[in-house]
Amino acid sequence: MAKPGVRATERYPIGLSVEVTHPRSARRIQIELQDLSSGGCCLLSGENFAIGDQLLLTIGDLEAWPGAVAWLARGCAGVSFHVPLDETLAEHCA
Protein backbone atom coordinates (compact mmCIF):
# COMPACT_ATOMS: atom_id res chain seq x y z
CA MET A 1 0.00 0.00 0.00
CA ALA A 2 1.25 3.45 -0.82
CA LYS A 3 1.51 6.41 1.52
CA PRO A 4 -1.70 8.13 2.70
CA GLY A 5 -3.16 10.15 -0.15
CA VAL A 6 -1.62 7.96 -2.86
CA ARG A 7 -4.18 5.40 -4.04
CA ALA A 8 -3.52 2.39 -6.22
CA THR A 9 -7.19 1.31 -6.21
CA GLU A 10 -10.59 2.97 -5.75
CA ARG A 11 -11.42 3.58 -2.08
CA TYR A 12 -15.02 3.41 -0.91
CA PRO A 13 -16.10 5.34 2.20
CA ILE A 14 -17.57 3.04 4.77
CA GLY A 15 -18.48 3.52 8.40
CA LEU A 16 -18.95 0.25 10.15
CA SER A 17 -17.40 -1.66 12.97
CA VAL A 18 -15.21 -4.61 12.05
CA GLU A 19 -13.53 -7.25 14.16
CA VAL A 20 -9.75 -7.12 14.03
CA THR A 21 -7.66 -9.97 15.33
CA HIS A 22 -4.19 -8.84 16.29
CA PRO A 23 -2.18 -12.10 16.39
CA ARG A 24 0.89 -10.52 18.05
CA SER A 25 -1.19 -9.61 21.10
CA ALA A 26 -3.79 -12.39 20.64
CA ARG A 27 -6.55 -9.77 20.97
CA ARG A 28 -9.83 -9.39 19.10
CA ILE A 29 -11.08 -5.83 19.01
CA GLN A 30 -13.89 -3.89 17.35
CA ILE A 31 -12.59 -1.01 15.21
CA GLU A 32 -14.29 1.42 12.84
CA LEU A 33 -13.51 0.83 9.19
CA GLN A 34 -13.22 4.26 7.56
CA ASP A 35 -12.72 3.18 3.97
CA LEU A 36 -12.19 0.04 1.93
CA SER A 37 -10.65 -0.90 -1.41
CA SER A 38 -9.70 -4.14 -3.03
CA GLY A 39 -6.10 -3.56 -1.91
CA GLY A 40 -6.61 -2.42 1.67
CA CYS A 41 -8.45 -0.26 4.14
CA CYS A 42 -8.15 2.49 6.69
CA LEU A 43 -8.98 1.76 10.32
CA LEU A 44 -9.86 4.50 12.81
CA SER A 45 -8.28 3.39 16.03
CA GLY A 46 -6.47 4.44 19.14
CA GLU A 47 -4.83 1.01 19.22
CA ASN A 48 -1.07 0.84 19.51
CA PHE A 49 -0.40 -0.73 16.12
CA ALA A 50 3.05 -0.77 14.57
CA ILE A 51 3.94 -0.71 10.89
CA GLY A 52 4.22 -4.31 9.74
CA ASP A 53 1.76 -5.70 12.32
CA GLN A 54 -0.17 -8.61 10.82
CA LEU A 55 -3.95 -8.34 11.24
CA LEU A 56 -7.02 -10.39 10.39
CA LEU A 57 -10.10 -8.31 9.54
CA THR A 58 -13.61 -9.74 9.67
CA ILE A 59 -16.17 -7.62 7.85
CA GLY A 60 -19.69 -8.78 8.63
CA ASP A 61 -20.09 -12.46 7.89
CA LEU A 62 -17.19 -12.62 5.41
CA GLU A 63 -14.17 -14.79 6.16
CA ALA A 64 -11.28 -13.16 8.03
CA TRP A 65 -9.03 -11.30 5.58
CA PRO A 66 -5.29 -10.99 6.33
CA GLY A 67 -3.32 -7.80 5.94
CA ALA A 68 -0.45 -5.80 7.36
CA VAL A 69 -0.29 -2.29 8.78
CA ALA A 70 1.36 -0.20 6.06
CA TRP A 71 1.14 3.29 7.57
CA LEU A 72 -0.01 5.15 10.69
CA ALA A 73 -1.30 8.74 10.85
CA ARG A 74 -3.63 10.81 13.05
CA GLY A 75 -5.34 7.91 14.82
CA CYS A 76 -5.63 5.86 11.63
CA ALA A 77 -3.94 2.70 10.49
CA GLY A 78 -3.65 1.88 6.79
CA VAL A 79 -3.84 -1.85 6.12
CA SER A 80 -2.60 -3.50 2.95
CA PHE A 81 -4.31 -6.81 2.21
CA HIS A 82 -2.05 -9.78 1.44
CA VAL A 83 -4.48 -10.90 -1.27
CA PRO A 84 -6.75 -8.27 -2.86
CA LEU A 85 -10.48 -8.39 -2.28
CA ASP A 86 -12.62 -8.75 -5.37
CA GLU A 87 -13.35 -5.19 -6.54
CA THR A 88 -17.08 -5.95 -6.73
CA LEU A 89 -17.05 -7.19 -3.13
CA ALA A 90 -15.22 -4.05 -1.92
CA GLU A 91 -17.77 -1.85 -3.69
CA HIS A 92 -20.68 -3.93 -2.32
CA CYS A 93 -19.43 -3.60 1.29
CA ALA A 94 -19.51 0.17 0.89
C-alpha positions in Angstrom: 0.0 0.0 0.0 1.3 3.5 -0.8 1.5 6.4 1.5 -1.7 8.1 2.7 -3.2 10.2 -0.1 -1.6 8.0 -2.9 -4.2 5.4 -4.0 -3.5 2.4 -6.2 -7.2 1.3 -6.2 -10.6 3.0 -5.8 -11.4 3.6 -2.1 -15.0 3.4 -0.9 -16.1 5.3 2.2 -17.6 3.0 4.8 -18.5 3.5 8.4 -19.0 0.3 10.1 -17.4 -1.7 13.0 -15.2 -4.6 12.0 -13.5 -7.2 14.2 -9.8 -7.1 14.0 -7.7 -10.0 15.3 -4.2 -8.8 16.3 -2.2 -12.1 16.4 0.9 -10.5 18.0 -1.2 -9.6 21.1 -3.8 -12.4 20.6 -6.6 -9.8 21.0 -9.8 -9.4 19.1 -11.1 -5.8 19.0 -13.9 -3.9 17.3 -12.6 -1.0 15.2 -14.3 1.4 12.8 -13.5 0.8 9.2 -13.2 4.3 7.6 -12.7 3.2 4.0 -12.2 0.0 1.9 -10.7 -0.9 -1.4 -9.7 -4.1 -3.0 -6.1 -3.6 -1.9 -6.6 -2.4 1.7 -8.5 -0.3 4.1 -8.1 2.5 6.7 -9.0 1.8 10.3 -9.9 4.5 12.8 -8.3 3.4 16.0 -6.5 4.4 19.1 -4.8 1.0 19.2 -1.1 0.8 19.5 -0.4 -0.7 16.1 3.1 -0.8 14.6 3.9 -0.7 10.9 4.2 -4.3 9.7 1.8 -5.7 12.3 -0.2 -8.6 10.8 -4.0 -8.3 11.2 -7.0 -10.4 10.4 -10.1 -8.3 9.5 -13.6 -9.7 9.7 -16.2 -7.6 7.9 -19.7 -8.8 8.6 -20.1 -12.5 7.9 -17.2 -12.6 5.4 -14.2 -14.8 6.2 -11.3 -13.2 8.0 -9.0 -11.3 5.6 -5.3 -11.0 6.3 -3.3 -7.8 5.9 -0.5 -5.8 7.4 -0.3 -2.3 8.8 1.4 -0.2 6.1 1.1 3.3 7.6 0.0 5.2 10.7 -1.3 8.7 10.8 -3.6 10.8 13.0 -5.3 7.9 14.8 -5.6 5.9 11.6 -3.9 2.7 10.5 -3.6 1.9 6.8 -3.8 -1.8 6.1 -2.6 -3.5 3.0 -4.3 -6.8 2.2 -2.1 -9.8 1.4 -4.5 -10.9 -1.3 -6.7 -8.3 -2.9 -10.5 -8.4 -2.3 -12.6 -8.8 -5.4 -13.3 -5.2 -6.5 -17.1 -5.9 -6.7 -17.0 -7.2 -3.1 -15.2 -4.1 -1.9 -17.8 -1.9 -3.7 -20.7 -3.9 -2.3 -19.4 -3.6 1.3 -19.5 0.2 0.9 
